[in-house]
Amino acid sequence: MPYLRESPCFTSSPDEQDAVLSEQLELVLFGTAAGPMATARLQTSSALVVDGDIYIIDAGMGLTTQFWRAGLDFRRVRAIFLTHLHSDHVSDLFHFLSSNWPWWDVDRQRIAIHGPAAAGASGPEDARHPGLPGTDESVVVPECPTPGIVEFLRNQVAANAYDINQRLRSTRRRNDVPLDFTGALHPPMYDVHELPVPAGASVADYAPPMAPQTIYEDENVRVSATLVDHPPVFPAYGFRFDTAHGAVSFSGDTTVSRNLVRLAQGSDVLVHEVNAVDESVGAFTDTPLAETMARQFLTAHTPSRRYRHRDGSTTPGVGEVASAAGAGALVLHHLYPADGSVEAAEFGLAATADFAGPVIVAEDGMRIDVPGLRRLAALDTTIPSSGASPEPGGRSTPSLPSSSDTLEGTPS
């Protein structure tokens, strides 16, 4: 099935969105750019709306405004899941909570925030700075150089203490009682949970093979997590959301990852990052960062098509990952470059070379009806593979390829 430019399953125009809002499972893409650099796209953040309740995945710059533009109700936010602590995935987190303070359902709403623990807590013990690669002695904030999500939010509260304290004495009061969303004076708006790290995993072994772990469950959704491979960041996670209306998996930032393929097996939709390698590397040619940025693009992200390295080895493209996972449809997200130098259609067409299901290139503000997309994917009952086995609903799920020219032997 080809790259989809238009479909009744997704919309970008606010005038078209009312019909989608009634669906039982909706994917909302707030921001779709990779990296902390300014582009025409906003930084990565998404949400799943399940029977009206909202589950947010990552909180890059633009989440707060895009959430408002989407007409979503903050009182329906149940949980927030953070794949890793790079700034382009968390820069709007505290702002989102603080800006929606007036709309907080004080008596009933407690948002579960799930994110990485401190990298240094997993060692290795002989490292100069556990949780950080290399031996360089220079670090900022040496007393806490690798904070996890608990310390991250604690530091954000401290940095915004004047704003919070001033508002507690003026507008954020009920019956003359201050309503403190941080939990210092009042039951908080949110509870913070640090994601578990399997024994043996550390910055020295980013993503050892593991089974997905259930990290959250309520009446709408079961959320599972796995470590993915995004060097030198540790820990970095992918997430899977299982609902009564379908399953959606998110890769987070990763190179080709066997853990992610295992997590996403049979998902109706796989939301996966993508990188146009040659254009990304070329953008930094003849700059001081040419070598380090090339290394990042070549080892920490998933290429739009199979990439051949100078030593003759290859890294599979994102379409091959989606095929190996037996995904029903592929949504390309966290795009790089995101400056328009690579057209959206180029990302999509590259992926279709290795994936037979629908391919959608995310746009800021796009909303996708997941049940509708699943029905569209079912129209094509064959995904080319070796050793494919039939799955309910007519879709076939490929087994992981085993030859040296496939996912086997590539970064896991």
C-alpha positions in Angstrom: 0.0 0.0 0.0 1.5 3.4 -0.9 2.5 6.4 1.1 -0.8 8.2 1.9 -1.1 11.9 1.1 -4.8 12.2 2.0 -7.1 9.8 3.8 -10.4 9.9 5.7 -8.4 8.4 8.6 -6.5 11.5 9.4 -7.0 15.3 9.4 -4.9 18.4 9.8 -7.6 21.1 9.4 -9.5 22.2 12.5 -12.6 22.3 10.4 -12.3 18.5 9.7 -11.6 17.4 13.3 -15.1 17.3 14.8 -15.9 14.1 13.1 -12.7 12.5 14.4 -13.4 13.5 18.0 -16.1 10.9 18.4 -13.8 8.0 17.7 -12.8 5.7 20.4 -9.1 5.7 19.8 -7.4 8.8 18.3 -3.7 9.6 17.8 -3.0 13.3 18.1 0.4 14.6 16.9 1.2 17.9 18.5 4.8 18.3 17.3 6.8 16.2 14.8 10.3 17.6 14.6 13.5 15.9 15.8 16.2 17.7 17.8 16.4 20.9 19.8 17.1 23.1 16.8 14.4 25.6 15.7 12.5 24.6 12.6 9.1 25.2 11.0 7.9 22.1 12.9 7.4 21.9 16.7 9.3 19.5 18.9 8.0 16.0 19.5 4.9 15.4 21.5 1.8 13.2 20.9 -1.3 12.0 22.7 -3.6 9.0 22.5 -7.2 9.8 23.3 -8.9 6.6 24.5 -12.7 6.9 25.1 -12.2 10.6 25.9 -9.3 10.2 28.3 -5.9 11.6 27.3 -2.5 10.0 27.5 0.5 12.1 26.5 3.7 10.8 25.0 6.7 13.3 25.3 6.5 17.0 26.0 8.6 18.9 23.5 8.3 22.6 22.9 4.8 23.4 21.6 2.8 20.8 23.6 1.0 23.5 25.6 -0.2 25.5 22.7 -0.9 22.5 20.4 -3.0 20.9 23.2 -5.1 24.1 23.4 -5.4 24.3 19.6 -6.6 20.7 19.5 -9.5 21.6 21.8 -8.6 19.0 24.3 -9.8 19.1 27.9 -6.9 19.2 30.5 -9.2 17.6 33.1 -9.2 14.4 31.0 -5.4 14.0 31.1 -4.7 10.8 32.9 -1.0 10.2 32.3 2.2 11.5 30.7 5.0 9.2 29.4 8.5 10.4 28.6 10.7 8.3 26.4 14.0 10.0 27.5 15.2 13.2 29.0 16.6 15.0 25.9 15.4 18.6 26.0 13.3 18.3 22.8 11.2 15.7 24.6 10.7 17.4 27.9 11.1 21.2 27.4 7.3 21.9 27.7 6.6 19.4 30.5 6.5 21.8 33.5 5.1 24.6 31.4 2.2 22.3 30.4 1.4 21.5 34.0 1.8 25.1 35.2 -0.1 26.7 32.3 -3.1 24.3 32.9 -3.1 24.9 36.7 -6.4 26.9 36.4 -8.1 24.0 34.7 -6.9 21.3 37.1 -9.7 19.2 38.5 -8.4 19.5 42.1 -10.6 17.0 43.8 -10.4 14.2 41.2 -7.3 14.6 38.9 -3.9 13.1 39.7 -1.8 12.7 36.6 0.6 9.8 36.5 4.0 10.9 35.1 6.3 8.1 34.0 9.8 8.8 32.9 13.4 7.7 33.1 15.3 7.4 36.4 18.6 9.0 37.0 21.1 7.5 34.5 23.9 7.4 37.1 21.9 5.1 39.3 22.7 2.2 37.0 26.5 2.8 36.9 28.8 1.5 35.8 30.4 2.0 39.2 33.9 2.5 37.9 32.9 5.4 35.7 34.1 8.9 36.5 30.6 10.1 36.2 28.1 7.2 36.2 25.4 7.5 33.6 27.6 9.6 31.2 29.8 8.2 28.5 33.6 8.7 28.3 36.1 10.0 30.9 35.8 13.7 30.4 35.8 15.3 33.9 33.8 18.4 32.9 30.2 18.4 33.9 27.7 21.1 34.8 25.8 20.8 38.1 28.4 18.3 39.4 26.3 17.6 42.5 23.5 16.1 40.3 24.9 15.7 36.7 22.4 13.0 35.6 19.0 13.8 37.1 16.0 11.5 36.5 12.4 12.6 36.1 11.9 13.1 39.9 14.8 15.5 40.2 14.0 17.1 36.9 10.5 18.2 38.1 11.8 19.1 41.6 14.4 21.4 39.9 11.6 22.9 37.7 9.5 23.7 40.8 12.5 25.3 42.5 13.3 27.4 39.4 9.7 28.6 39.2 9.2 29.1 43.0 8.6 32.8 42.8 5.8 32.4 40.2 4.2 29.6 42.1 4.4 31.3 45.5 3.0 34.6 44.1 0.0 32.8 42.5 -0.7 30.8 45.7 -1.2 34.2 47.4 -3.4 35.6 44.7 -5.3 33.7 42.0 -4.7 30.0 42.8 -7.0 29.8 45.9 -10.4 28.3 46.7 -12.3 29.4 49.8 -9.1 31.3 50.7 -7.1 28.0 50.7 -4.1 27.8 48.4 -4.3 25.1 45.7 -0.7 24.0 45.3 -0.3 21.8 42.3 3.3 20.8 43.2 2.4 18.9 46.3 4.3 21.0 48.8 1.2 22.4 50.5 -1.7 20.4 49.0 -2.2 17.0 47.4 -0.5 17.4 44.0 -1.7 17.5 40.5 0.7 14.7 39.5 2.5 11.7 40.8 6.0 10.9 39.4 7.1 7.4 38.7 10.6 6.4 37.5 10.7 3.6 35.0 12.5 0.4 36.0 15.9 -0.4 34.5 16.6 -4.1 34.0 19.7 -5.5 35.8 22.8 -5.1 33.7 21.6 -2.2 31.6 23.7 0.9 31.9 25.3 3.6 29.7 27.8 0.8 28.9 25.0 -1.5 27.6 22.2 0.8 26.5 19.5 -1.8 25.5 20.2 -5.4 26.4 17.6 -7.9 25.2 14.5 -7.7 27.4 10.8 -8.5 27.5 8.5 -5.5 27.6 7.4 -4.5 31.1 3.9 -3.3 32.0 4.4 0.2 33.7 0.8 1.5 33.8 -2.7 0.2 33.6 -6.2 1.6 34.1 -9.7 0.8 32.7 -8.8 2.2 29.3 -5.2 1.2 28.5 -2.3 -1.1 29.4 1.1 0.6 28.8 4.3 -1.5 28.3 7.9 -0.2 28.0 11.2 -1.4 26.7 14.7 0.0 26.5 15.7 1.2 23.1 19.0 2.1 21.6 19.7 5.8 21.5 23.4 6.3 22.3 24.8 8.0 24.2 21.4 8.6 26.0 20.5 6.2 28.8 17.9 5.1 29.6 15.7 5.6 26.6 12.3 3.8 26.1 9.7 2.8 23.6 6.1 2.5 24.7 3.1 0.3 23.6 -0.5 1.2 24.4 -3.0 -1.7 24.3 -6.7 -0.7 24.3 -10.0 -2.3 23.5 -9.9 -0.4 20.2 -6.4 -1.2 19.0 -2.7 -1.1 19.9 -0.4 1.8 19.2 3.4 1.6 19.8 5.9 4.5 19.9 9.6 4.0 19.2 10.9 7.0 21.0 14.4 7.9 19.7 16.3 4.9 18.6 18.4 3.2 16.0 17.1 -0.1 14.8 16.1 -1.9 17.9 15.1 -5.6 18.4 13.6 -4.7 21.8 11.3 -2.2 20.0 10.4 -4.8 17.3 9.4 -7.2 20.1 7.4 -4.5 21.9 5.5 -3.5 18.8 4.6 -6.9 17.5 1.2 -6.8 15.8 0.5 -3.2 16.7 -2.2 -1.6 14.6 0.0 1.5 14.4 3.7 2.0 14.9 4.7 5.6 15.4 8.4 5.6 14.6 11.2 8.2 14.4 12.9 8.6 11.0 16.1 10.2 9.7 17.2 11.1 6.2 20.8 10.3 6.9 22.7 11.9 3.9 20.8 15.1 4.2 21.2 15.2 8.0 25.0 14.6 7.8 25.3 17.0 4.9 23.7 19.8 6.9 26.7 19.9 9.2 29.5 19.5 6.6 32.2 22.1 7.1 30.9 23.0 10.6 32.7 22.4 13.9 30.1 19.8 14.7 30.5 17.8 11.5 32.1 14.7 13.1 30.0 14.5 16.2 26.7 15.1 14.5 27.5 12.5 11.8 28.2 10.0 14.5 24.8 10.8 16.1 22.9 10.4 12.9 24.6 7.2 11.9 24.4 5.4 15.3 21.5 6.8 17.3 18.6 7.1 14.8 16.7 5.0 12.3 17.2 5.8 8.6 14.4 6.4 6.2 15.7 3.6 3.9 18.5 1.0 4.3 21.8 2.8 4.8 25.1 1.5 3.6 28.1 2.7 5.8 31.6 3.3 4.5 32.8 0.0 6.0 30.2 -1.9 3.9 27.8 -2.7 6.8 24.2 -1.6 6.5 21.5 -0.4 8.8 17.9 -1.4 8.0 15.4 1.4 7.2 12.3 2.2 9.1 10.1 0.3 6.7 12.0 -2.9 7.5 11.4 -2.3 11.2 7.7 -1.9 10.7 7.6 -5.0 8.6 9.5 -7.0 11.2 7.1 -5.8 13.8 4.1 -6.9 11.8 2.6 -3.4 12.2 -0.6 -2.6 10.5 0.3 0.9 9.6 3.4 3.1 10.0 3.4 6.8 11.1 6.7 8.5 10.6 7.4 11.0 13.4 10.3 12.9 15.0 11.5 13.8 11.5 15.0 14.9 10.7 15.8 17.1 8.9 12.7 19.0 9.8 13.6 22.3 8.0 11.9 21.4 4.7 15.1 20.3 2.9 13.5 16.8 2.7 9.9 16.8 1.5 7.4 14.8 3.6 6.7 12.6 0.6 10.4 11.7 0.4 10.3 10.2 3.9 7.1 8.4 3.1 8.1 7.0 -0.3 11.4 5.7 1.2 9.6 3.7 3.8 7.2 2.1 1.3 10.1 0.3 -0.3 10.2 -2.1 2.6 6.7 -1.9 4.1 3.5 -2.8 2.4 1.0 -1.2 4.8 -0.2 2.4 4.9 2.6 4.9 5.6 1.7 8.4 7.0 4.2 11.2 7.5 3.2 13.1 10.6 2.4 16.8 10.4 2.0 19.1 13.4 -1.6 19.1 14.5 -2.5 15.9 12.6 -5.1 13.6 14.1 -5.5 10.0 13.2 -8.5 7.8 13.7 -6.8 4.5 14.7 -9.8 2.2 14.1 -10.3 3.7 10.7 -6.6 3.3 9.8 -6.7 -0.3 11.0 -9.6 -0.9 8.6 -7.7 0.7 5.8 -4.6 -1.5 6.6 -6.7 -4.6 6.5 -7.5 -4.0 2.9 -4.0 -5.1 2.1 -3.6 -8.6 3.6 0.0 -9.3 2.6 3.2 -7.8 4.1 6.2 -9.3 2.2 8.3 -11.3 4.6 10.2 -14.5 5.1 8.5 -16.9 7.4 5.3 -14.8 7.7 2.5 -16.3 9.7 -1.2 -15.3 9.5 -2.7 -13.1 12.2 -6.3 -12.6 13.0 -7.9 -10.0 10.8 -6.1 -11.1 7.7 -2.7 -9.4 8.4 0.5 -11.5 8.3 3.2 -10.9 10.9 6.7 -11.5 9.6 9.2 -13.3 11.8 12.5 -11.4 12.4 14.8 -11.9 9.4 17.8 -14.0 10.1 20.3 -13.4 7.2 23.3 -11.1 7.5 21.6 -8.6 5.2 18.6 -8.0 7.4 17.9 -6.9 10.9 20.2 -9.6 12.3 23.6 -8.2 13.2 22.5 -4.6 13.2 22.4 -2.4 16.2 19.8 -3.8 18.7 
